[in-house]
Amino acid sequence: MASYQLPVASHQLSSGKLLDLEKQVITQLEQFPVVIDEAANEHDPSKVAIYVFNLAKMYNTFYTEHSVTNAETEEKKILRLQLSQLTAHTIKTAMHLLGIQVPERM
């Protein structure tokens, strides 16, 4: 199975460091290709389901604790928008792999 590649997100900020929850979301997003490969090799789609459930929970915690549109700096706002877009894209892709359609907007 071909590897899934996430679009590139900025891991470095010129004006500061990443917060713990930002790092956790990025780390979780980076695990997606590994989860897909494991699920395919082991013929176990539940690995994708568990991954996407945990990603959604983690992003919800991040979103609850840190404002995206009212971030401390413009650079943080852009980073958080990228994380939001990557998370949405990853969730949509994972759900598609499981044969589940998701709404464009909630």
C-alpha positions as CSV (number, residue, x, y, z in Angstrom):
1,M,0.0,0.0,0.0
2,A,1.3,3.5,-0.9
3,S,2.2,5.7,2.0
4,Y,-0.1,8.6,2.9
5,Q,1.7,12.0,3.1
6,L,0.4,14.8,5.2
7,P,0.6,18.3,3.7
8,V,3.5,20.2,5.3
9,A,2.8,22.2,8.5
10,S,5.1,24.6,10.1
11,H,6.8,23.0,13.1
12,Q,8.9,26.0,14.0
13,L,7.7,29.5,15.0
14,S,10.1,32.4,14.9
15,S,8.3,34.1,17.8
16,G,8.0,31.2,20.2
17,K,7.7,27.6,20.9
18,L,4.9,25.2,20.3
19,L,2.5,24.6,23.2
20,D,2.2,21.0,24.5
21,L,-1.3,20.4,23.0
22,E,0.0,21.8,19.6
23,K,2.9,19.3,19.8
24,Q,0.5,16.5,20.7
25,V,-1.8,17.2,17.7
26,I,1.2,17.4,15.3
27,T,2.6,14.1,16.7
28,Q,-0.8,12.4,16.4
29,L,-1.1,13.7,12.8
30,E,2.3,12.4,11.9
31,Q,1.3,8.9,13.1
32,F,-1.4,8.6,10.4
33,P,0.7,7.0,7.7
34,V,2.0,4.4,10.2
35,V,-1.5,3.6,11.4
36,I,-2.7,3.1,7.8
37,D,0.3,0.8,7.0
38,E,-0.3,-1.3,10.2
39,A,-4.1,-1.5,9.5
40,A,-3.4,-2.6,5.9
41,N,-0.7,-5.1,6.8
42,E,-2.7,-6.7,9.6
43,H,-6.1,-6.4,7.8
44,D,-7.4,-4.6,10.9
45,P,-9.5,-1.5,10.1
46,S,-10.2,-1.0,13.8
47,K,-6.7,0.5,14.0
48,V,-7.9,3.4,11.8
49,A,-11.1,3.7,13.7
50,I,-9.3,3.9,17.1
51,Y,-6.7,6.4,15.6
52,V,-9.4,8.7,14.2
53,F,-11.4,8.6,17.5
54,N,-8.3,9.5,19.5
55,L,-7.3,12.3,17.0
56,A,-10.8,13.8,17.3
57,K,-10.6,13.7,21.1
58,M,-7.2,15.3,21.1
59,Y,-8.1,18.0,18.7
60,N,-11.3,18.8,20.7
61,T,-9.2,19.2,23.8
62,F,-6.8,21.5,21.9
63,Y,-9.6,23.5,20.4
64,T,-11.3,23.9,23.7
65,E,-8.2,25.2,25.5
66,H,-6.6,27.3,22.7
67,S,-8.3,29.9,20.5
68,V,-7.6,29.5,16.8
69,T,-8.9,32.8,15.4
70,N,-7.9,34.8,18.5
71,A,-4.4,33.4,18.9
72,E,-1.7,35.3,20.7
73,T,0.1,36.2,17.4
74,E,-0.7,36.1,13.7
75,E,1.9,33.3,13.4
76,K,0.2,31.2,16.0
77,K,-3.1,31.8,14.3
78,I,-1.7,30.6,11.0
79,L,-0.2,27.5,12.7
80,R,-3.5,26.7,14.4
81,L,-5.4,27.1,11.2
82,Q,-3.0,24.7,9.5
83,L,-3.4,22.2,12.4
84,S,-7.2,22.5,12.1
85,Q,-7.1,22.0,8.3
86,L,-4.7,19.0,8.6
87,T,-6.9,17.5,11.3
88,A,-10.0,17.9,9.3
89,H,-8.3,16.4,6.2
90,T,-6.9,13.5,8.2
91,I,-10.3,12.7,9.8
92,K,-12.0,12.9,6.4
93,T,-9.4,10.6,4.8
94,A,-9.6,8.1,7.7
95,M,-13.4,8.0,7.6
96,H,-13.3,7.5,3.8
97,L,-11.0,4.6,4.3
98,L,-13.5,3.1,6.7
99,G,-16.3,3.7,4.2
100,I,-18.0,6.4,6.2
101,Q,-19.0,9.7,4.6
102,V,-18.5,12.9,6.7
103,P,-20.3,16.2,6.3
104,E,-18.2,19.1,4.9
105,R,-19.2,21.3,7.8
106,M,-20.8,20.8,11.2
